[in-house]
Amino acid sequence: MDLSTPQPRNPSLPIFFNVSTSVGNQGMNTNRDDILLVQFFLRKNGEKVPAKTAEGAAENEIMKRVPLSGVADPATIAGIRAFQTAMRRKIPSTAIDGRVSPARNYSYGSGMFTIAAMNGFLRRHCKDVWPRIHDFTDCPEPVRAKARELI
């Protein structure tokens, strides 16, 4: 887990929390902090981003059920796919592969890195806390400690 500041900066998301290794389907799944960050972001997106359709509500429920275990299990992969499916409605070129890869920038081709989008949705819907994710009471301790260190 690290903090990315892509250049040129996007004023709507000047910094974002990034993974150092891939998480999810066919990911490396070797960094517990990365996995916990993705799991936490999935749960927060499921809780905080309003669903506008029945499909969106179902995707939010899948994301909210992701355990904060630090293990990239089937529920985590399902949560990533649910997030990517919801993202595809806004960005049609979004890949639904169940994997969160480290972002080298905000986007790749015409798509957006999943981890950057997770950050962006949280920033938009949690303006009172962002980027102090360690202030969420349910932030897992390893993520809380690393976020404090990074900010």
N, C-alpha and C positions, 0 to 999 in steps of 0.2 A: 504494500500500500504506500502510495506517495502522493504528492500534490503536483499537478501539472499546470503549467502556465503557457499554453500554446501561443505562438506568434504567427501572424498578427493576432492579437487578443480579440475575442468576441466580447463586446461590452455586456451582453446579457449573461455571460458565463466566463468571467475573466480567469478564474481558477477552477479546478475541479479535482476531486479525489480520484485517483487512478489505481488500477491494479498493476502489480509488477509481473504477474504471471497469469496465464489464461485460466478461467474458472468455468466449469460446466462440462457439457458434452464434448468429449475428445479434447478437453483442456488439460493443462499440466496438473492442476488441482493439488499443488504441493505447498502452497503458502496459506496457512490457516488464516492469517490476517486478511488476505485478499478474499478468501471465501467468505469470511464473516462480514466484510464490507459489502460484498454483493448480496448476501442474504439479508443484511440489515437494510440496504437500499431497496431491495425487492419488497420487504415488509412495509417500509415507510411509503413507497410509491403506492402500494396496494391500499394503505390506510388514508393517505393524504390527497392523492390525485382523484378528483371526482370522475366517476364513470358516467358517460353520456348515453350508453346503450346497454342492453341486456348482456351483450357479449363483453363489454367493458366491465360490467359488474362481476361477471363470472371470472374474468381475468384477474380482477382485483382480489377476489376471494382466494384464488390459487396463490397469488403473491403473498397475501397475508398469512397463509398457512406454512410458508417456508420456515423451517426451524433455524434457530441461531446456533448451529452446531459446529461450524467450522469444517464440515464435511460436505463435499459436493455430491449430495445424494440425489435420487430421482426427483424428490420434491423441489430441490434447488433448480435442477434442470428444467422441470415443468414451470417453475416460477420465472426463469429466464425466458423461456419460450412464450409465456403469457405476456411478459413485458414487451418482448420483441413484436408479438402479434399486435398489441395495442399501439406500439410505436409505428408499425407499418401503416396504420390508418392515417397517420400524419405525414410519414415519409415512406412512400410506396416502394422505394428501393431497399428497405430494411431487410436484412437477412434474418431468417428465423431458423437459427442453427442451435439454439440452446447453449451458446458459449459467449462469455464475456472476455474479450481480448484486451490487452493493454492498448490504450489509445495513443497514437503518435501525434494526433492533432484532434480536432473536433470531429472531422469527417474523413471518409475514404470514398473517393469517387462521388457519387450522388447520395451515398448513405451516411449515416451518423454512427460513430462508435457507440455501442450500447452503454458503456460506462459513462460516457459524456452525457448521453440522453438521460440516464438515471439521475445524475447530478443536476442537470438542467430542470427536470420536472420537480425535483425536491426544492431547488432554489426558488422556482416560480410559486410553489404552493406552501413553502415554509419560510417566507421572507423574514419572519421574526427570529429565526434560529440560524439560518444559513449564513456563513459556512461553518458555524460552530456546532457541528453534528454531535460533538461530545456533550452538548447540553440536552440532547434528547435523553429522557430518563431511562429508556430501554436500549440505549446504545451499548453494545457488548464491550466489556472492559478493555480487551486488547485494541479495539477500534477507537474507543474513547482515549486511551493513553497515546496512541499513535496520532490521532487528530490533534490533540493538545500539543504534541511535539511539533507537528507540521505547521500549525497556524501561529 
